[in-house]
Amino acid sequence: MYADNITDSMKTAIDETNRRRRIQDAYNKANGIVPKTIVSTIKNSLEITKKDVKHDNLSVKDMYAEIDRLKGLMQTASAQLDFEKAILLRDELNELKRKIKQLS
């Protein structure tokens, strides 16, 4: 906490934090626990929620129809300010375009 003066409520909060810290330290020493920092990777929330969509068994004609459908969904999502969904739809649309290009 940063302040020019320590108010009564700040003193109470700091004292409570110190009291809890003493209890935790005593528990850790009694049980042989050595605290350590948690190391975790930061995950992209879009990748976590992304569904794995397969368009492997579509004909080129069906892929073009799917592209048109995805464009409409993407425009609807962006109009509703659901930009994360629009991004996922755009990525799916680009994947279909890439597959069409490979087949050509």
N, CA, C and O atoms as a Tinker XYZ file with bonds, in Angstrom:
   416  protein
     1  N      0.836000   -1.168000    0.000000    73     2
     2  CA     0.000000    0.000000    0.000000    64     1     3
     3  C      0.885000    1.237000    0.000000    63     2     4     5
     4  O      1.936000    1.278000    0.639000    81     3
     5  N      0.433000    2.229000   -0.726000    73     3     6
     6  CA     1.184000    3.474000   -0.821000    64     5     7
     7  C      0.298000    4.624000   -0.346000    63     6     8     9
     8  O     -0.830000    4.788000   -0.812000    81     7
     9  N      0.829000    5.419000    0.590000    73     7    10
    10  CA     0.104000    6.591000    1.086000    64     9    11
    11  C      1.059000    7.460000    1.876000    63    10    12    13
    12  O      2.101000    7.003000    2.348000    81    11
    13  N      0.687000    8.716000    2.011000    73    11    14
    14  CA     1.479000    9.629000    2.835000    64    13    15
    15  C      1.279000    9.332000    4.319000    63    14    16    17
    16  O      2.215000    9.420000    5.115000    81    15
    17  N      0.052000    8.982000    4.676000    73    15    18
    18  CA    -0.293000    8.674000    6.066000    64    17    19
    19  C     -0.961000    7.310000    6.137000    63    18    20    21
    20  O     -1.715000    6.941000    5.236000    81    19
    21  N     -0.694000    6.568000    7.185000    73    19    22
    22  CA    -1.348000    5.281000    7.401000    64    21    23
    23  C     -2.622000    5.536000    8.201000    63    22    24    25
    24  O     -2.590000    6.007000    9.338000    81    23
    25  N     -3.748000    5.206000    7.559000    73    23    26
    26  CA    -5.033000    5.395000    8.239000    64    25    27
    27  C     -5.303000    4.211000    9.155000    63    26    28    29
    28  O     -4.605000    3.199000    9.094000    81    27
    29  N     -6.312000    4.339000    9.997000    73    27    30
    30  CA    -6.666000    3.243000   10.909000    64    29    31
    31  C     -7.055000    1.992000   10.136000    63    30    32    33
    32  O     -6.681000    0.883000   10.520000    81    31
    33  N     -7.808000    2.160000    9.043000    73    31    34
    34  CA    -8.224000    0.990000    8.265000    64    33    35
    35  C     -7.022000    0.324000    7.586000    63    34    36    37
    36  O     -6.971000   -0.901000    7.476000    81    35
    37  N     -6.061000    1.127000    7.133000    73    35    38
    38  CA    -4.850000    0.553000    6.542000    64    37    39
    39  C     -4.057000   -0.202000    7.593000    63    38    40    41
    40  O     -3.566000   -1.299000    7.325000    81    39
    41  N     -3.921000    0.367000    8.790000    73    39    42
    42  CA    -3.191000   -0.292000    9.871000    64    41    43
    43  C     -3.853000   -1.616000   10.217000    63    42    44    45
    44  O     -3.172000   -2.620000   10.430000    81    43
    45  N     -5.184000   -1.619000   10.273000    73    43    46
    46  CA    -5.922000   -2.853000   10.573000    64    45    47
    47  C     -5.651000   -3.913000    9.507000    63    46    48    49
    48  O     -5.411000   -5.075000    9.834000    81    47
    49  N     -5.687000   -3.517000    8.239000    73    47    50
    50  CA    -5.445000   -4.467000    7.139000    64    49    51
    51  C     -4.020000   -5.005000    7.187000    63    50    52    53
    52  O     -3.804000   -6.204000    7.009000    81    51
    53  N     -3.050000   -4.133000    7.426000    73    51    54
    54  CA    -1.645000   -4.554000    7.495000    64    53    55
    55  C     -1.425000   -5.492000    8.675000    63    54    56    57
    56  O     -0.746000   -6.511000    8.544000    81    55
    57  N     -2.000000   -5.149000    9.830000    73    55    58
    58  CA    -1.865000   -6.007000   11.013000    64    57    59
    59  C     -2.477000   -7.380000   10.770000    63    58    60    61
    60  O     -1.911000   -8.396000   11.174000    81    59
    61  N     -3.632000   -7.412000   10.112000    73    59    62
    62  CA    -4.289000   -8.698000    9.820000    64    61    63
    63  C     -3.440000   -9.527000    8.858000    63    62    64    65
    64  O     -3.303000  -10.738000    9.032000    81    63
    65  N     -2.875000   -8.877000    7.850000    73    63    66
    66  CA    -1.993000   -9.583000    6.909000    64    65    67
    67  C     -0.792000  -10.169000    7.638000    63    66    68    69
    68  O     -0.429000  -11.322000    7.406000    81    67
    69  N     -0.181000   -9.398000    8.505000    73    67    70
    70  CA     0.977000   -9.884000    9.268000    64    69    71
    71  C      0.589000  -11.028000   10.205000    63    70    72    73
    72  O      1.341000  -11.992000   10.350000    81    71
    73  N     -0.577000  -10.927000   10.839000    73    71    74
    74  CA    -1.054000  -12.007000   11.726000    64    73    75
    75  C     -1.232000  -13.301000   10.932000    63    74    76    77
    76  O     -0.799000  -14.368000   11.368000    81    75
    77  N     -1.870000  -13.201000    9.769000    73    75    78
    78  CA    -2.073000  -14.400000    8.940000    64    77    79
    79  C     -0.748000  -14.960000    8.437000    63    78    80    81
    80  O     -0.570000  -16.175000    8.354000    81    79
    81  N      0.179000  -14.065000    8.101000    73    79    82
    82  CA     1.491000  -14.500000    7.624000    64    81    83
    83  C      2.234000  -15.270000    8.718000    63    82    84    85
    84  O      2.878000  -16.279000    8.428000    81    83
    85  N      2.154000  -14.805000    9.982000    73    83    86
    86  CA     2.794000  -15.516000   11.098000    64    85    87
    87  C      2.186000  -16.904000   11.274000    63    86    88    89
    88  O      2.911000  -17.877000   11.483000    81    87
    89  N      0.864000  -17.002000   11.191000    73    87    90
    90  CA     0.193000  -18.307000   11.313000    64    89    91
    91  C      0.637000  -19.240000   10.189000    63    90    92    93
    92  O      0.921000  -20.414000   10.426000    81    91
    93  N      0.697000  -18.707000    8.947000    73    91    94
    94  CA     1.103000  -19.536000    7.807000    64    93    95
    95  C      2.553000  -19.981000    7.950000    63    94    96    97
    96  O      2.867000  -21.135000    7.661000    81    95
    97  N      3.442000  -19.094000    8.388000    73    95    98
    98  CA     4.843000  -19.455000    8.576000    64    97    99
    99  C      4.997000  -20.550000    9.629000    63    98   100   101
   100  O      5.776000  -21.486000    9.448000    81    99
   101  N      4.250000  -20.429000   10.731000    73    99   102
   102  CA     4.305000  -21.448000   11.786000    64   101   103
   103  C      3.818000  -22.799000   11.246000    63   102   104   105
   104  O      4.417000  -23.836000   11.529000    81   103
   105  N      2.749000  -22.780000   10.483000    73   103   106
   106  CA     2.218000  -24.019000    9.891000    64   105   107
   107  C      3.241000  -24.636000    8.938000    63   106   108   109
   108  O      3.481000  -25.843000    8.969000    81   107
   109  N      3.840000  -23.798000    8.093000    73   107   110
   110  CA     4.831000  -24.290000    7.136000    64   109   111
   111  C      6.022000  -24.924000    7.851000    63   110   112   113
   112  O      6.487000  -25.991000    7.448000    81   111
   113  N      6.528000  -24.271000    8.922000    73   111   114
   114  CA     7.665000  -24.821000    9.661000    64   113   115
   115  C      7.295000  -26.120000   10.369000    63   114   116   117
   116  O      8.098000  -27.052000   10.404000    81   115
   117  N      6.096000  -26.192000   10.931000    73   115   118
   118  CA     5.652000  -27.400000   11.634000    64   117   119
   119  C      5.488000  -28.582000   10.687000    63   118   120   121
   120  O      5.662000  -29.732000   11.091000    81   119
   121  N      5.155000  -28.306000    9.429000    73   119   122
   122  CA     4.899000  -29.377000    8.464000    64   121   123
   123  C      5.995000  -29.525000    7.413000    63   122   124   125
   124  O      5.838000  -30.286000    6.459000    81   123
   125  N      7.087000  -28.816000    7.578000    73   123   126
   126  CA     8.217000  -28.951000    6.648000    64   125   127
   127  C      7.904000  -28.457000    5.244000    63   126   128   129
   128  O      8.409000  -29.009000    4.267000    81   127
   129  N      7.092000  -27.444000    5.133000    73   127   130
   130  CA     6.718000  -26.911000    3.821000    64   129   131
   131  C      7.615000  -25.728000    3.493000    63   130   132   133
   132  O      7.788000  -24.814000    4.300000    81   131
   133  N      8.189000  -25.765000    2.277000    73   131   134
   134  CA     8.994000  -24.647000    1.798000    64   133   135
   135  C      8.222000  -23.990000    0.654000    63   134   136   137
   136  O      8.062000  -24.587000   -0.411000    81   135
   137  N      7.750000  -22.777000    0.868000    73   135   138
   138  CA     6.988000  -22.109000   -0.202000    64   137   139
   139  C      7.853000  -21.891000   -1.435000    63   138   140   141
   140  O      9.043000  -21.596000   -1.326000    81   139
   141  N      7.248000  -22.038000   -2.603000    73   139   142
   142  CA     7.970000  -21.758000   -3.838000    64   141   143
   143  C      7.018000  -21.112000   -4.830000    63   142   144   145
   144  O      5.800000  -21.270000   -4.739000    81   143
   145  N      7.584000  -20.394000   -5.764000    73   143   146
   146  CA     6.812000  -19.682000   -6.763000    64   145   147
   147  C      6.204000  -20.659000   -7.759000    63   146   148   149
   148  O      6.851000  -21.621000   -8.173000    81   147
   149  N      4.978000  -20.410000   -8.135000    73   147   150
   150  CA     4.311000  -21.223000   -9.155000    64   149   151
   151  C      4.786000  -20.751000  -10.515000    63   150   152   153
   152  O      4.729000  -19.560000  -10.819000    81   151
   153  N      5.256000  -21.684000  -11.337000    73   151   154
   154  CA     5.694000  -21.362000  -12.687000    64   153   155
   155  C      4.676000  -21.975000  -13.646000    63   154   156   157
   156  O      4.479000  -23.189000  -13.678000    81   155
   157  N      4.043000  -21.110000  -14.417000    73   155   158
   158  CA     2.996000  -21.556000  -15.325000    64   157   159
   159  C      3.098000  -20.777000  -16.624000    63   158   160   161
   160  O      3.449000  -19.597000  -16.626000    81   159
   161  N      2.790000  -21.443000  -17.729000    73   159   162
   162  CA     2.794000  -20.740000  -19.007000    64   161   163
   163  C      1.497000  -19.969000  -19.169000    63   162   164   165
   164  O      0.457000  -20.361000  -18.639000    81   163
   165  N      1.566000  -18.882000  -19.898000    73   163   166
   166  CA     0.380000  -18.083000  -20.177000    64   165   167
   167  C     -0.247000  -18.627000  -21.448000    63   166   168   169
   168  O      0.403000  -18.725000  -22.488000    81   167
   169  N     -1.515000  -18.976000  -21.346000    73   167   170
   170  CA    -2.200000  -19.579000  -22.480000    64   169   171
   171  C     -3.057000  -18.544000  -23.182000    63   170   172   173
   172  O     -3.611000  -17.643000  -22.553000    81   171
   173  N     -3.155000  -18.684000  -24.480000    73   171   174
   174  CA    -3.992000  -17.806000  -25.278000    64   173   175
   175  C     -5.441000  -18.261000  -25.123000    63   174   176   177
   176  O     -5.771000  -19.397000  -25.466000    81   175
   177  N     -6.301000  -17.398000  -24.615000    73   175   178
   178  CA    -7.694000  -17.781000  -24.358000    64   177   179
   179  C     -8.426000  -18.165000  -25.632000    63   178   180   181
   180  O     -9.341000  -18.987000  -25.592000    81   179
   181  N     -8.043000  -17.591000  -26.752000    73   179   182
   182  CA    -8.697000  -17.961000  -28.009000    64   181   183
   183  C     -8.345000  -19.385000  -28.402000    63   182   184   185
   184  O     -9.193000  -20.110000  -28.923000    81   183
   185  N     -7.108000  -19.795000  -28.161000    73   183   186
   186  CA    -6.695000  -21.155000  -28.505000    64   185   187
   187  C     -7.359000  -22.181000  -27.598000    63   186   188   189
   188  O     -7.654000  -23.293000  -28.035000    81   187
   189  N     -7.596000  -21.821000  -26.350000    73   187   190
   190  CA    -8.218000  -22.740000  -25.403000    64   189   191
   191  C     -9.657000  -23.027000  -25.803000    63   190   192   193
   192  O    -10.105000  -24.172000  -25.749000    81   191
   193  N    -10.380000  -21.987000  -26.205000    73   191   194
   194  CA   -11.803000  -22.128000  -26.508000    64   193   195
   195  C    -12.067000  -22.516000  -27.952000    63   194   196   197
   196  O    -13.211000  -22.777000  -28.326000    81   195
   197  N    -11.034000  -22.556000  -28.756000    73   195   198
   198  CA   -11.203000  -22.841000  -30.184000    64   197   199
   199  C    -11.624000  -24.293000  -30.394000    63   198   200   201
   200  O    -11.008000  -25.218000  -29.863000    81   199
   201  N    -12.672000  -24.470000  -31.169000    73   199   202
   202  CA   -13.112000  -25.820000  -31.505000    64   201   203
   203  C    -12.304000  -26.311000  -32.696000    63   202   204   205
   204  O    -11.941000  -25.531000  -33.577000    81   203
   205  N    -12.031000  -27.592000  -32.715000    73   203   206
   206  CA   -11.278000  -28.175000  -33.813000    64   205   207
   207  C    -12.272000  -28.551000  -34.916000    63   206   208   209
   208  O    -12.942000  -29.581000  -34.843000    81   207
   209  N    -12.351000  -27.705000  -35.927000    73   207   210
   210  CA   -13.309000  -27.906000  -37.014000    64   209   211
   211  C    -12.577000  -28.546000  -38.182000    63   210   212   213
   212  O    -11.524000  -28.069000  -38.605000    81   211
   213  N    -13.139000  -29.624000  -38.696000    73   211   214
   214  CA   -12.540000  -30.329000  -39.826000    64   213   215
   215  C    -13.403000  -30.139000  -41.060000    63   214   216   217
   216  O    -14.618000  -30.332000  -41.024000    81   215
   217  N    -12.758000  -29.757000  -42.152000    73   215   218
   218  CA   -13.454000  -29.604000  -43.426000    64   217   219
   219  C    -12.785000  -30.507000  -44.465000    63   218   220   221
   220  O    -12.771000  -30.188000  -45.654000    81   219
   221  N    -12.237000  -31.624000  -44.017000    73   219   222
   222  CA   -11.464000  -32.485000  -44.911000    64   221   223
   223  C    -12.320000  -33.182000  -45.961000    63   222   224   225
   224  O    -11.863000  -33.427000  -47.077000    81   223
   225  N    -13.551000  -33.498000  -45.605000    73   223   226
   226  CA   -14.360000  -34.303000  -46.517000    64   225   227
   227  C    -15.306000  -33.467000  -47.382000    63   226   228   229
   228  O    -16.243000  -34.008000  -47.970000    81   227
   229  N    -15.072000  -32.157000  -47.465000    73   227   230
   230  CA   -15.917000  -31.296000  -48.287000    64   229   231
   231  C    -15.361000  -31.195000  -49.701000    63   230   232   233
   232  O    -14.147000  -31.200000  -49.907000    81   231
   233  N    -16.267000  -31.103000  -50.671000    73   231   234
   234  CA   -15.833000  -30.842000  -52.037000    64   233   235
   235  C    -15.490000  -29.365000  -52.153000    63   234   236   237
   236  O    -15.817000  -28.579000  -51.264000    81   235
   237  N    -14.833000  -28.985000  -53.244000    73   235   238
   238  CA   -14.453000  -27.586000  -53.431000    64   237   239
   239  C    -15.702000  -26.714000  -53.489000    63   238   240   241
   240  O    -15.714000  -25.609000  -52.946000    81   239
   241  N    -16.749000  -27.203000  -54.143000    73   239   242
   242  CA   -18.011000  -26.462000  -54.230000    64   241   243
   243  C    -18.589000  -26.238000  -52.833000    63   242   244   245
   244  O    -19.052000  -25.143000  -52.513000    81   243
   245  N    -18.559000  -27.282000  -52.009000    73   243   246
   246  CA   -19.060000  -27.157000  -50.637000    64   245   247
   247  C    -18.182000  -26.226000  -49.799000    63   246   248   249
   248  O    -18.674000  -25.523000  -48.917000    81   247
   249  N    -16.881000  -26.228000  -50.084000    73   247   250
   250  CA   -15.979000  -25.327000  -49.360000    64   249   251
   251  C    -16.317000  -23.875000  -49.657000    63   250   252   253
   252  O    -16.305000  -23.039000  -48.754000    81   251
   253  N    -16.621000  -23.565000  -50.925000    73   251   254
   254  CA   -17.012000  -22.201000  -51.267000    64   253   255
   255  C    -18.321000  -21.822000  -50.574000    63   254   256   257
   256  O    -18.470000  -20.691000  -50.112000    81   255
   257  N    -19.265000  -22.754000  -50.498000    73   255   258
   258  CA   -20.522000  -22.491000  -49.795000    64   257   259
   259  C    -20.260000  -22.259000  -48.306000    63   258   260   261
   260  O    -20.878000  -21.391000  -47.690000    81   259
   261  N    -19.353000  -23.031000  -47.739000    73   259   262
   262  CA   -19.000000  -22.873000  -46.320000    64   261   263
   263  C    -18.319000  -21.528000  -46.077000    63   262   264   265
   264  O    -18.547000  -20.890000  -45.050000    81   263
   265  N    -17.488000  -21.102000  -47.018000    73   263   266
   266  CA   -16.834000  -19.796000  -46.914000    64   265   267
   267  C    -17.879000  -18.684000  -46.880000    63   266   268   269
   268  O    -17.782000  -17.761000  -46.071000    81   267
   269  N    -18.882000  -18.773000  -47.764000    73   267   270
   270  CA   -19.955000  -17.766000  -47.782000    64   269   271
   271  C    -20.711000  -17.765000  -46.449000    63   270   272   273
   272  O    -21.038000  -16.705000  -45.915000    81   271
   273  N    -20.982000  -18.955000  -45.921000    73   271   274
   274  CA   -21.698000  -19.065000  -44.651000    64   273   275
   275  C    -20.864000  -18.457000  -43.519000    63   274   276   277
   276  O    -21.387000  -17.727000  -42.677000    81   275
   277  N    -19.576000  -18.763000  -43.508000    73   275   278
   278  CA   -18.689000  -18.239000  -42.463000    64   277   279
   279  C    -18.544000  -16.717000  -42.549000    63   278   280   281
   280  O    -18.443000  -16.041000  -41.525000    81   279
   281  N    -18.534000  -16.175000  -43.793000    73   279   282
   282  CA   -18.474000  -14.718000  -43.951000    64   281   283
   283  C    -19.690000  -14.062000  -43.310000    63   282   284   285
   284  O    -19.566000  -13.047000  -42.624000    81   283
   285  N    -20.855000  -14.639000  -43.533000    73   283   286
   286  CA   -22.075000  -14.099000  -42.937000    64   285   287
   287  C    -22.039000  -14.163000  -41.423000    63   286   288   289
   288  O    -22.402000  -13.201000  -40.746000    81   287
   289  N    -21.599000  -15.298000  -40.889000    73   287   290
   290  CA   -21.503000  -15.451000  -39.434000    64   289   291
   291  C    -20.480000  -14.474000  -38.842000    63   290   292   293
   292  O    -20.683000  -13.913000  -37.765000    81   291
   293  N    -19.382000  -14.287000  -39.572000    73   291   294
   294  CA   -18.332000  -13.391000  -39.101000    64   293   295
   295  C    -18.851000  -11.949000  -39.071000    63   294   296   297
   296  O    -18.588000  -11.220000  -38.114000    81   295
   297  N    -19.576000  -11.537000  -40.097000    73   295   298
   298  CA   -20.132000  -10.180000  -40.132000    64   297   299
   299  C    -21.160000   -9.991000  -39.023000    63   298   300   301
   300  O    -21.218000   -8.932000  -38.399000    81   299
   301  N    -21.970000  -11.018000  -38.780000    73   299   302
   302  CA   -22.958000  -10.945000  -37.701000    64   301   303
   303  C    -22.264000  -10.821000  -36.353000    63   302   304   305
   304  O    -22.662000  -10.009000  -35.518000    81   303
   305  N    -21.227000  -11.625000  -36.141000    73   303   306
   306  CA   -20.497000  -11.589000  -34.871000    64   305   307
   307  C    -19.848000  -10.231000  -34.653000    63   306   308   309
   308  O    -19.888000   -9.696000  -33.545000    81   307
   309  N    -19.253000   -9.670000  -35.694000    73   307   310
   310  CA   -18.602000   -8.367000  -35.523000    64   309   311
   311  C    -19.633000   -7.256000  -35.332000    63   310   312   313
   312  O    -19.369000   -6.288000  -34.619000    81   311
   313  N    -20.803000   -7.382000  -35.960000    73   311   314
   314  CA   -21.862000   -6.391000  -35.750000    64   313   315
   315  C    -22.372000   -6.440000  -34.314000    63   314   316   317
   316  O    -22.794000   -5.423000  -33.764000    81   315
   317  N    -22.331000   -7.625000  -33.709000    73   315   318
   318  CA   -22.749000   -7.785000  -32.312000    64   317   319
   319  C    -21.592000   -7.527000  -31.344000    63   318   320   321
   320  O    -21.712000   -7.752000  -30.140000    81   319
   321  N    -20.477000   -7.054000  -31.891000    73   319   322
   322  CA   -19.274000   -6.743000  -31.115000    64   321   323
   323  C    -18.681000   -7.964000  -30.419000    63   322   324   325
   324  O    -18.017000   -7.839000  -29.390000    81   323
   325  N    -18.921000   -9.140000  -30.983000    73   323   326
   326  CA   -18.331000  -10.374000  -30.476000    64   325   327
   327  C    -17.083000  -10.658000  -31.315000    63   326   328   329
   328  O    -17.072000  -11.540000  -32.174000    81   327
   329  N    -16.044000   -9.888000  -31.040000    73   327   330
   330  CA   -14.865000   -9.925000  -31.888000    64   329   331
   331  C    -14.065000  -11.213000  -31.754000    63   330   332   333
   332  O    -13.417000  -11.640000  -32.710000    81   331
   333  N    -14.100000  -11.831000  -30.590000    73   331   334
   334  CA   -13.380000  -13.097000  -30.427000    64   333   335
   335  C    -13.984000  -14.166000  -31.341000    63   334   336   337
   336  O    -13.256000  -14.924000  -31.982000    81   335
   337  N    -15.314000  -14.222000  -31.396000    73   335   338
   338  CA   -15.975000  -15.184000  -32.277000    64   337   339
   339  C    -15.679000  -14.850000  -33.733000    63   338   340   341
   340  O    -15.451000  -15.747000  -34.544000    81   339
   341  N    -15.682000  -13.565000  -34.063000    73   339   342
   342  CA   -15.377000  -13.146000  -35.429000    64   341   343
   343  C    -13.960000  -13.560000  -35.821000    63   342   344   345
   344  O    -13.724000  -13.964000  -36.960000    81   343
   345  N    -13.029000  -13.462000  -34.893000    73   343   346
   346  CA   -11.645000  -13.864000  -35.166000    64   345   347
   347  C    -11.566000  -15.369000  -35.443000    63   346   348   349
   348  O    -10.887000  -15.804000  -36.373000    81   347
   349  N    -12.267000  -16.151000  -34.628000    73   347   350
   350  CA   -12.261000  -17.604000  -34.837000    64   349   351
   351  C    -12.864000  -17.962000  -36.183000    63   350   352   353
   352  O    -12.350000  -18.831000  -36.887000    81   351
   353  N    -13.954000  -17.293000  -36.541000    73   351   354
   354  CA   -14.589000  -17.549000  -37.832000    64   353   355
   355  C    -13.672000  -17.134000  -38.977000    63   354   356   357
   356  O    -13.591000  -17.826000  -39.991000    81   355
   357  N    -12.983000  -16.009000  -38.818000    73   355   358
   358  CA   -12.039000  -15.553000  -39.841000    64   357   359
   359  C    -10.913000  -16.566000  -40.036000    63   358   360   361
   360  O    -10.515000  -16.858000  -41.164000    81   359
   361  N    -10.407000  -17.096000  -38.926000    73   359   362
   362  CA    -9.340000  -18.088000  -39.015000    64   361   363
   363  C     -9.816000  -19.348000  -39.726000    63   362   364   365
   364  O     -9.093000  -19.924000  -40.539000    81   363
   365  N    -11.038000  -19.769000  -39.415000    73   363   366
   366  CA   -11.613000  -20.950000  -40.061000    64   365   367
   367  C    -11.809000  -20.690000  -41.556000    63   366   368   369
   368  O    -11.544000  -21.561000  -42.384000    81   367
   369  N    -12.272000  -19.494000  -41.889000    73   367   370
   370  CA   -12.475000  -19.106000  -43.279000    64   369   371
   371  C    -11.147000  -19.114000  -44.037000    63   370   372   373
   372  O    -11.072000  -19.611000  -45.160000    81   371
   373  N    -10.102000  -18.561000  -43.419000    73   371   374
   374  CA    -8.779000  -18.547000  -44.048000    64   373   375
   375  C     -8.226000  -19.952000  -44.235000    63   374   376   377
   376  O     -7.536000  -20.223000  -45.218000    81   375
   377  N     -8.519000  -20.834000  -43.311000    73   375   378
   378  CA    -8.077000  -22.226000  -43.434000    64   377   379
   379  C     -8.748000  -22.897000  -44.634000    63   378   380   381
   380  O     -8.114000  -23.646000  -45.378000    81   379
   381  N    -10.032000  -22.616000  -44.807000    73   379   382
   382  CA   -10.736000  -23.173000  -45.968000    64   381   383
   383  C    -10.152000  -22.634000  -47.273000    63   382   384   385
   384  O     -9.975000  -23.388000  -48.230000    81   383
   385  N     -9.854000  -21.345000  -47.315000    73   383   386
   386  CA    -9.264000  -20.756000  -48.506000    64   385   387
   387  C     -7.904000  -21.393000  -48.823000    63   386   388   389
   388  O     -7.557000  -21.619000  -49.982000    81   387
   389  N     -7.153000  -21.673000  -47.760000    73   387   390
   390  CA    -5.836000  -22.314000  -47.930000    64   389   391
   391  C     -5.991000  -23.717000  -48.510000    63   390   392   393
   392  O     -5.216000  -24.131000  -49.373000    81   391
   393  N     -7.002000  -24.446000  -48.027000    73   391   394
   394  CA    -7.233000  -25.798000  -48.534000    64   393   395
   395  C     -7.670000  -25.784000  -49.991000    63   394   396   397
   396  O     -7.268000  -26.649000  -50.769000    81   395
   397  N     -8.488000  -24.813000  -50.363000    73   395   398
   398  CA    -8.915000  -24.693000  -51.760000    64   397   399
   399  C     -7.698000  -24.411000  -52.635000    63   398   400   401
   400  O     -7.562000  -24.977000  -53.720000    81   399
   401  N     -6.829000  -23.546000  -52.167000    73   399   402
   402  CA    -5.624000  -23.195000  -52.926000    64   401   403
   403  C     -4.725000  -24.423000  -53.112000    63   402   404   405
   404  O     -4.129000  -24.608000  -54.174000    81   403
   405  N     -4.633000  -25.257000  -52.070000    73   403   406
   406  CA    -3.831000  -26.486000  -52.155000    64   405   407
   407  C     -4.403000  -27.447000  -53.187000    63   406   408   409
   408  O     -3.657000  -28.108000  -53.910000    81   407
   409  N     -5.724000  -27.521000  -53.253000    73   407   410
   410  CA    -6.375000  -28.449000  -54.176000    64   409   411
   411  C     -6.312000  -27.977000  -55.627000    63   410   412   413
   412  O     -6.463000  -28.776000  -56.551000    81   411
   413  N     -6.091000  -26.688000  -55.823000    73   411   414
   414  CA    -6.071000  -26.137000  -57.172000    64   413   415
   415  C     -4.736000  -26.352000  -57.841000    63   414   416
   416  O     -4.548000  -25.947000  -58.987000    81   415
